[in-house]
């Protein structure tokens, strides 16, 4: 997973998203509430658009990226794909990446203050256990069954 913190440092407007997979191909959103924000392409677009709607200026936007760790060794390296997507997206959109802490075997806990732009990141100890792997597989199956409506909270 990747968490992207996006904020306007001049106006103190921002938010944070979290996505599990890089791109959902071939799907077109019918409304903002049907964006499937577990995918990076929708999550990034939705958050940026909401921050801009709340008064932020695109040229003032700063981006911080966190996560993308390979938490479960037996699964494919989805984190690496997420990291590549996030960096490519930031570059293609001409956004200002000011910091990142990505990759590695660690899960991370991220706290973000959109008014100040400060992010606190704590790397948690490696957790390679069968219990976590089973939970992740179950979670992936659960989200595949979910509808595409998402709950978004703006700061």
Secondary structure in CASP SS format (residue, H / E / C, confidence):
PFRMAT SS
TARGET T0000
AUTHOR 0000-0000-0000
METHOD secondary structure of the structure
MODEL  1
X C 1.00
X E 1.00
X E 1.00
X E 1.00
X E 1.00
X E 1.00
X E 1.00
X E 1.00
X C 1.00
X C 1.00
X C 1.00
X C 1.00
X E 1.00
X E 1.00
X E 1.00
X E 1.00
X E 1.00
X E 1.00
X E 1.00
X C 1.00
X E 1.00
X C 1.00
X C 1.00
X C 1.00
X C 1.00
X C 1.00
X C 1.00
X C 1.00
X C 1.00
X C 1.00
X C 1.00
X H 1.00
X H 1.00
X H 1.00
X C 1.00
X C 1.00
X C 1.00
X C 1.00
X E 1.00
X H 1.00
X H 1.00
X H 1.00
X H 1.00
X H 1.00
X H 1.00
X H 1.00
X H 1.00
X H 1.00
X H 1.00
X H 1.00
X H 1.00
X H 1.00
X H 1.00
X C 1.00
X C 1.00
X C 1.00
X C 1.00
X H 1.00
X H 1.00
X H 1.00
X E 1.00
X E 1.00
X E 1.00
X E 1.00
X E 1.00
X E 1.00
X E 1.00
X C 1.00
X C 1.00
X C 1.00
X C 1.00
X C 1.00
X C 1.00
X C 1.00
X C 1.00
X C 1.00
X C 1.00
X H 1.00
X H 1.00
X H 1.00
X H 1.00
X H 1.00
X H 1.00
X H 1.00
X H 1.00
X H 1.00
X H 1.00
X H 1.00
X H 1.00
X H 1.00
X H 1.00
X H 1.00
X C 1.00
X C 1.00
X C 1.00
X E 1.00
X E 1.00
X E 1.00
X E 1.00
X E 1.00
X E 1.00
X E 1.00
X C 1.00
X C 1.00
X C 1.00
X C 1.00
X C 1.00
X E 1.00
X E 1.00
X E 1.00
X E 1.00
X E 1.00
X E 1.00
X C 1.00
X C 1.00
X C 1.00
X C 1.00
X E 1.00
X E 1.00
X E 1.00
X E 1.00
X E 1.00
X E 1.00
X C 1.00
X C 1.00
X C 1.00
X C 1.00
X C 1.00
X C 1.00
X H 1.00
X H 1.00
X H 1.00
X H 1.00
X H 1.00
X H 1.00
X H 1.00
X H 1.00
X H 1.00
X H 1.00
X H 1.00
X H 1.00
X H 1.00
X H 1.00
X H 1.00
X H 1.00
X C 1.00
X C 1.00
X C 1.00
X C 1.00
X C 1.00
X C 1.00
X C 1.00
X C 1.00
X C 1.00
X C 1.00
END
